[in-house]
Amino acid sequence: MVRAVRLLRGMPGLRLTGLGSGLFCAAVMLVLGFLDQLLFGASLTVYGVLFLPVCLLTALWVRAGDLLTAPVVVPIAFAVGLVAVAESGEGLGGRLMGLVTALATEAGWLYGGTLVAGSTVIVRRVRLLRRRRADAVAAGPVRRRPEPSAGVTGAETPPV
């Protein structure tokens, strides 16, 4: 357990934008799809297992302002990488049918990865909000300037 914590602390502090996290996730899943096809003969189970850590990394590396994009881009990236792994018949219709069939049969991995990304994002968001609240409490009460009263502009105008 201690070794895992050290490994996680040694991870780079990447912060990807929403678009960057989508491109990262889609590119990694496409590469993993081709590697799966090359090394394991297009095993959908291997592809699904490899999808889960990619979801976790995507949710960890997206910046705080774009946290809600991670659970959205992960299923898209799953479908992008699935193009390399799904069985295909002849022509565009056969490839499309293989893709839809693979999406239907591997929905468990898709839901699991989305759940991993979504729960990681929720935990990060709660921690962010608690940190902000603690910083606001530590800063003390906010002093506000008194608002000017109605009719007073700050400069006296001479009578005409």
N, C-alpha and C positions, 0 to 999 in steps of 0.2 A: 504494500500500500504506500509506503514512504517513497519507494522508487517511482511509483506512478505519479505522485505529487511532484516530485523533482522533475520528472519528465514534462509534466504539464506546465510547470513554472519556467522551464527552459524553452517552451514554444515561443515562436516569434509573436510579437505584439501587433500583428497585422490588423488593420482596420479597413475593410472594404466598403465601398458605397453599395447601395442597393443594386445598381447595374453591375458593378464589379463582382459582387457576390454571385449574381446570376451567371455571369460569364465564367467565373471560376468554377462554379458547381457544374455547369453544362460542359465545359471543356474537360474537367477531370472525369466526369461520367462517360463522355465520349471516348476518351483515351482508355479508361477502364473497360469499356465495352469492347473495344478492339483488342485489348490485351486478353480479355476473357475469351473472346472468339479464337484468338491465336493459341493461347495456352491451355484452355479447358474445353474447347469445342463448343463455345457459346452456351455455357451452363447458366441458366437463369437464376439458380440458387446462389452460385458464386457472385453473380452480378448483384443480387439483392443484398447479400452479406457485405459486399464492398460499398454498397450505397449508404449504409448506416453511418460509418465514420465520416464519409463525405458530408452527410447532413449535419453531423455534429460540428465538424470544422467550419462549415459555412455559417452555422448559427453562432459559433464562437468568434469568428473573424469579421462579422458584419459590424459596422460602426453603430454607436448607440442611437443615432438619429434615424437609421434605416433598419432598426430591429425587426419591424413587421414584414420586411420583404423576404426574410429567410424562409419562413414556412410557405411562401408563395412560389419562390424560384426552385425549391427542391423538387416538387413533382414535375415541373417543366424539364429540369435537368435529367430526371429519371427517364422521361420519354425520349429526350435527345440521345442519351447513351443507349437506350434500348434499340435504337435503329440498327446499331452494329450487331446486336445479339439476337434479335428476333428472327425466327424462321421466315423465309421469304419464298414465295412462289415466283412464277414468271410475271414480269411486268410490274407496273405500279400498283395495280389492284392486288396482286399476290403479296407484295411487300406491305401494303397498307393493312391487309387482312392479318398478316403475321404480327404486325405491330399492335393492332387492336387486341388480338388474341393474347399476346404476351402481357399487355397492360391488364387485361381481365384476369389472367391466371396469376399474375405476380402482384395483385393489388395489396396483399398483405405486407410485402416489403415496402411498397409505396406508402401505405398508411403508417407503417412503423417508422419509416424515415421522416415523414412529415410530423409524426408525433415527437420524435427525438428533437427535431429542429424547433417545433413549437414550444415544447416544454423548456428547452434550453433558453429560448428567447424570453419566455415568461419569467424564468428565474433571473436572467440578466436584467430585465426591465424592473422587477421588484427590487433588486439590489441597487439599481441606479436611482430609483425613487427614494429609497431609504437613505442612500448616501446624500442625495440632494436635501432631504428634510433635515438630516443631521447637520449638514453644513449650514443650513439656514438657521437652525436653532443655535449653533455655535457662534454664528455671526451676530446674534442678538437682535433686538427689535429694529425694525426699519424705521428710520426717521424720515418723515415726509415734510416737505415744505408746506407752509400754510398757503392755501389758495387765496389769490387776491379777491377782495370783496367786489361785488357788482358795482360798476360805475367807476371804479378806480383803475386807471390805466397805468399808473406809475409815474406819469409826467403831468404836471399841471399845465393846462393851456391858459394863456392870458385871455381875459374877456375881450370881446370885440365891440 
